[in-house]
């Protein structure tokens, strides 16, 4: 549909300040509630009012507007003069266009400068109309000049039907209530597939959708296709309609297809031998010294392997890339989800499920998007193009082995050899040796990988690559057996990548590999330096770090709006940690915004927003810096009534907390079910986490107590991100200093022990 947004400066608090020397009119706040919606469409209602002292309708705030400032749009058709009776000005971004512009005699109270002001705008491809005034709609103002006609054309705009164009980011809300799930290529489904189906069913029910397993032959209505690139024949027409083709040369055969081919070749060879024998019997003898056909051998050697997704976005390597395509035709919507491997398919399904609760477009933030197509990284290192989907089902070949006599099978099975398998080959162009403290520069060709050998261990190293605007770098580090140790792929095209704190325990040959996610290639500079990070092996037998060598960065984020009295836990943290650790404190109200440099030496970041709420959430400039810190794999403790990372998601009263779970480290000195009474009742974030929603990699250890609102919801949890170098996070969603003093020291020591930093 269409949306109309109207501003009203008269609802702001306007303060008049007058003294012997000056007279000022001030709009007390520009925090206009309408902007929480308008910002989504690249429109901002400024906290001002507009006026014209030279030409107006009886009052300097009653602005006369002429067609010289009207855009060519049906809403403005045949209008000559309008009057707005007190209007905001608007700021517009790239996603909006001005509809009504003021002349050089119109001023803003915010700047006291004339000209260049927008009073109305269109956004969302002509579906959203924003006007800075509401008074022109009311009596008697709607009768003045062309205001009545303007109102009628606004009504036509609102009543005009519109066909919504969905994108992949709207998943699953573009589907009808019932959705068919189809596995392309009709693979044998096993436990892995059933787990996927159950996860999809559970997640889609949140959006009031039901999913049922189907085949392509029985399909009708909306559908989701899941499969591999090598088994995509069922969706070939849907891909072709979107201008997408899958290029796999030479073809990849399934086990059954390979068996059939081998059998056919064996029959052909047998026939050829019989023919040769027959010719020999007739007196023709083959020349034993004849040279083999070198042309045939060269032909085999020159055969190139091509595995490409060819689309309007360009050619992209299948390995490491998943494809999501939305097709809308005939009143039906079909979503095609393809990947190179079973692991890759599981990864992209996880992305789709992340979209469901909040329509979270961040789940596609690192994907290449165009209209109804998304190409996303699978984060599967050296992903192979698998012949067929393996979900643990029983293949024909497996069934044949079970049909035979089990006793015979037992007799023929030999125990595995106790030999170390050969190291897997790293397919990349060798660039020689790179040493500690060295930098190499060069140009990575399209569709190539470069590798370097590092053998300056033992050492703890940082590996950094900077690139030009064309290259989307991936860094990988392999050990001497070519086993992947670390990978970095968190940036976008043109961003650098860094592997921080990689532990090289010996002087064996380690391999650093660099590639381009999209295969475009470009200029780069690769550097290996000694890291300031402490390796795990140096942390003592218990895994704990010597506190005197540990730097704790205490970030006091107190620049939000006070929820209650406005306080932080700075004193408590400094008192409890100061004697055992090196503590650096940064207070936003005193020191300003964070910088990347101040966090470079931090071993642990404590982010304390205290009793303050910052509604900017993910878009706060400090949050951006901290997310980069988290991406480096380093640990963080986030605490406060409303942690900034959440923005403004609602508060609920908290007066007591109860321990939960069985984590021996976090609950040391406490017992599950034990309750702590806070020193007061606080309004703290109600994140909606309940015990059943916690993921396997998260450990809840505190719940809202029975005397608090939302009793039983998780209020503190610890998690480990296995996809980010086992990065550790504790989310403590209340002010730490609100706990009883005797409990603060014990619980903080427990959390430090969980991080591996406890001193005792």
Secondary structure, DSSP 8 states (H G I E B T S, - for coil): --EEEE--GGGS-EEEEE-SS-EEEEES----TTHHHHGGGTEEE-S--EE-SSSBSSSTTEEEEEGGGB-SSGGGTT--EEEEES---EEE-TTEEEEEE--TT-EETTT--BS--EEEEEETTTTEEEES-SGGGSTTGGGSTTHHHHHHHHHHHHHS-------GGGTTTTS-SEEEEEETT-----HHHHHHHHHHHHHHHHTT-EEEEE-STT--SSEEEEEEGGG-GGGHHHHHHTT-EEEEES----HHHHHHHHHHHHHHHHHHHHHHHHHHHTT----TT----HHHHHHHHH---EEEEEETTEEEESTTEEEEEEEEETTEEEEEEEESSHHHHHHHHHHHHHTTTT--GGGGTTSEEETTEEEEE---TT----SS--SS---HHHHHHHHS-HHHHHHH---------------SEEEEE--TT-EEEEEE-TT--EEEEE---SEEEEEEEEE-TT--EEEEEE-TT--EEEEE--S-TT--EEEEEEEE-SSS-EEEEEEETTS--EEEEEEEEE-SS--GGGS-TTS---GGG-EEEEEE---SEESSS---SHHHHHHHHTTTSEEEEEEHHHH-S--TGGGTT-SEEEEE-TTEE-TTGGGSHHHHHHHHHHHTT-EEEEESTT-GGG-S--EEEEEEEEE-S--TTTTTT--TT-EEEEEEEEEEE-----GGG--TTEEEEEEE-TTSTTTTSEEEEEEEETTTTTEEEEEE-S-GGGS-HHHHHHHHHHHHHHHT----
